Amino acid sequence: MKQPNSARQAVAYLKRADPLFGEVIRRVGPCPWTGRSDHTHFGYVLRSVVYQQLSGKAAATIFGRVQALYGGKSPTPEQLAGTPIPKLRAAGLSGRKAEYAHDLAERVRSGEILLDAFDSISDDEVLANLVRVRGIGRWTGQMVLMFHLARPDVFPELDLGVQKALQRLLRLRKLPSPERTATLGKRWAPYRTVAAWYLWRSLELPE
């Protein structure tokens, strides 16, 4: 598998900067990360809400049913805001997630969340916008940065998989706290997004 340019530069840097991590890269293989999705900004954030705490297959099914309400595409904020919560629930969303989706749509419509500016504002500013929405926390915002906005230097310190992989790679006696995880991740700046991808994949390797 050929690595996309967005990952190739990161991998070359990580190999030079950290020989230990270079071994992880060798064992895992090429990284397919491009960081871009086919969704609109609103569509991807809505998808992120739907996918929370569900298996990928179940979430994909429910998100597909939601999109089916709008001709097979992700809705606009106006369309979503105009969809009654019972109709969203009938598509498979829980009552709470339907409320989160409405909150997202209303905040975007009001201009409180500047989705149109996401391509030009900083990572911290994107996170500050997203966490205003009910049901969206820092981790979800980081996934948007990593896998939709293609930001190369995001390290999800709250992610249990990243914490477990760090414990295994660095032979730590206990699982690192989010604070220590963030500190440990600094060694892979400015390509922490790709480093996190390799940490997730490293958990699939035999010890």
N, C-alpha and C positions, 0 to 999 in steps of 0.2 A: 504494500500500500504506500502510495506516494504522499508525503506530508504536504499540506498546503503551505504557501509562503508565510501565512500568519503564524504558523507553529514552527516552521523550520528555523527561523532566526532565534526564537525563544529556546528551542532545544539545543542549538549550537552554543548559545550563551550559558545555559544551565550546565551543560557538560563541562565547559571550561571553568565555571565558577565553583562547581561542587563535584569532585570526583565520585563521592559516595552516591550522590543523586544520579550521576552519569551511569552508574551501574543499574539503577532502577530503570532508567530510560532504555538501556540496552536490553534488559529483560522484558520490558513491556512492549517495546517496539514503537513504530511511528505514531505520532499524535495527529488525529484528524481535525483538531479544533480549528474552526474559523471564526467562531463567536457570533456569526450572523444567522438569524432565523428568517423565515419567509413571512413572518407576521408583521402587522403594524405594531407600533409601540403599545397601543391600547390592547390589541389582540393578544400580544405576548404576556402582558401583565395580567390580563384576564385569565389566560391559560395557566399562568403560575398560581393563581388563586384556586382554580379548579383542581390542579394537580397536588395541592398540599395534602399530605398524610394519606395518599392513595397509591396503590401500585400503578406502574406506568400503563398497564393494559386497561385497568378499570378507568383511570383518569382519561385516557385517550378516547375511550368509548363515550364517556359523559361529555367531554369537550366536543366530540363529533356531533352529539345530539344537540348541544347548545348551538353550534354553528348551523345545524340543519334548520333551526328556527329562522335563520337569516339567509337562506338560500345556499347553505354550505360554506359560508364565509364568516369570519369573525365580525361581530357587530361593531357599529360605531358607538361612541358614548351615548349619543342621542337615542339610537335604537335600543340599546340595553336599558337605559333609564326608562324608556317607555314600555318595557316588557314587564308585566305583572310578576311578582315573586312566585305565585302559584304556578305560572307557566314555566318559569325557570326550574322550579322544584320538579315539575312533571318531566323535565328533560334529564333529571338525575342529580341536580345540585341539592345539597342539604339546605335546610332553611337558613343556617348561618352563612354558608357560602353565597347563597343568593343575596343575602343582605350585604355581604362584603362586595359583591359584584355591583350592586346598586350604589353603594357608597363610593366605589371607584369611579363609576360613571358620573355621578353627581359632582364629585370633586374635580374631575376633568372638565366637565361642562362649565363649571363656575370659574374656571381658570385658576383654581387653587393649586392644582397639579399641572406643571408646565411640560406636558408630554412632548410638545412640538420642539422644545428646547433640549431634549435629552441628548441629541447628538453633539451638542456644543458645550454643555455644562460639565462640571467636574463629577467624579465618582461620588464624592461626599454630597454634592448638591442633588444628584439623582436619588441617593438614598434618603436624603432629608425630605424630598418630595414624596417618595413612595411610602415611607413609614407613617405618613399622615392618614393613610387609608386603613380602615378597620380590617384586621386580618392579615395585614402585610407587615412583616418585621424585617429586621436587618438581613437575615439569611435569604429570604425571598428576593429582596432588593439586590443582593449580591449575585443571585442566579440570573437576574435580568441583566446586570452589568456584564457577566461572564459569557452568557450564551445568547444574548440578543444584541447587546450594544458593542460586543467585541472589545471590551476593555481588558488589556493584557495584564494588569497588575492588581488583581483582586484576590484576596486570600480569605476564604470563608472560615473564620476562626471558631464559629459556633457549630460547625459541621462535625458530627460524630465520626464519620468516615475519615475525614482529614485528621482528626485527633488520634484515631486508632492507628492510622498509617504512620503518623509521626512517632508514636510510641514504639511501633515495630521497627521503623527505619533507624531511629536513634537509640534504640534499646533502653527506653526510659522505664523506670520502675513502676510508674503509674501513668494513667491517662493525663495528658497535659490539660490544664485549664484553658478556657478561651483566651485569657490574657497571655499565657505562656505560648499558646499556639500561635497567636499573632506575632509574638516576639521571635519565635523560632522561624516563622515564615519569612522574616525580613531578609534572610540570607539569599532568597531567590528573587528578590526584587531586581529589575522591574518586570519580571515575567512570572509573577506568582499565580496567575490564572492557569497557565500551562503546568506549573508545578503542582497545583491542586489537582488537575486532571490526572497527572501521573501518580499522585498519592492515592487517589481513588482506585485507579487500575492496579496499583501495587498490592492491594488487599486480595486480589484474585490470584496472585502468584503463590506458589508453594513456599513455605518458610525454609 
